[in-house]
Amino acid sequence: MLVSLALIRQIVELQRAGEQEAHQKRVEAHERRFPPNPKTLIARRLQEFLDLSKDVDFDAKLVAAGSKMRFADPRYEEKSPEGKLYYRAGRDVVAAAREVSQAWLKAI
């Protein structure tokens, strides 16, 4: 069975178009994650920090669970690793970081 040159060309062009479309989607996804303007990314990360750190309960109680400490309230145990990190950092550290982050966000 012979395959014509025109058919081969058509297959190659379709493949190339598919690869270009896939490449364009990867570029767009990358630019959403890492915008060309670094200020956009910095502002996004600062806002993420402010959102995650706004309601940390620094008075939450811990209980022993084997060799680890866990929150007595299961809702706190479901918090993100970052939220737990802010709890461990403490009220003063997080308050200072929030103050600096808010000022930096306004300056952007």
Contacts in CASP RR format, 6 or more apart in sequence:
PFRMAT RR
TARGET T0000
AUTHOR 0000-0000-0000
METHOD contacts of the structure
MODEL  1
MLVSLALIRQIVELQRAGEQEAHQKRVEAHERRFPPNPKTLIARRLQEFL
DLSKDVDFDAKLVAAGSKMRFADPRYEEKSPEGKLYYRAGRDVVAAAREV
SQAWLKAI
34 41 0 8 1.000
35 41 0 8 1.000
35 44 0 8 1.000
39 108 0 8 1.000
42 104 0 8 1.000
42 108 0 8 1.000
43 105 0 8 1.000
43 108 0 8 1.000
46 101 0 8 1.000
46 104 0 8 1.000
46 105 0 8 1.000
46 108 0 8 1.000
47 105 0 8 1.000
49 82 0 8 1.000
49 97 0 8 1.000
49 98 0 8 1.000
49 101 0 8 1.000
50 98 0 8 1.000
50 101 0 8 1.000
50 102 0 8 1.000
50 105 0 8 1.000
52 80 0 8 1.000
52 82 0 8 1.000
52 83 0 8 1.000
52 86 0 8 1.000
53 83 0 8 1.000
53 86 0 8 1.000
53 94 0 8 1.000
53 97 0 8 1.000
53 98 0 8 1.000
54 98 0 8 1.000
56 83 0 8 1.000
56 86 0 8 1.000
56 87 0 8 1.000
56 94 0 8 1.000
57 76 0 8 1.000
57 87 0 8 1.000
58 87 0 8 1.000
58 90 0 8 1.000
58 91 0 8 1.000
58 94 0 8 1.000
60 71 0 8 1.000
60 72 0 8 1.000
60 73 0 8 1.000
60 76 0 8 1.000
60 87 0 8 1.000
61 71 0 8 1.000
61 72 0 8 1.000
61 73 0 8 1.000
62 69 0 8 1.000
62 70 0 8 1.000
62 71 0 8 1.000
62 72 0 8 1.000
63 69 0 8 1.000
63 70 0 8 1.000
63 71 0 8 1.000
63 72 0 8 1.000
64 70 0 8 1.000
70 77 0 8 1.000
71 77 0 8 1.000
76 87 0 8 1.000
79 87 0 8 1.000
86 94 0 8 1.000
89 97 0 8 1.000
END
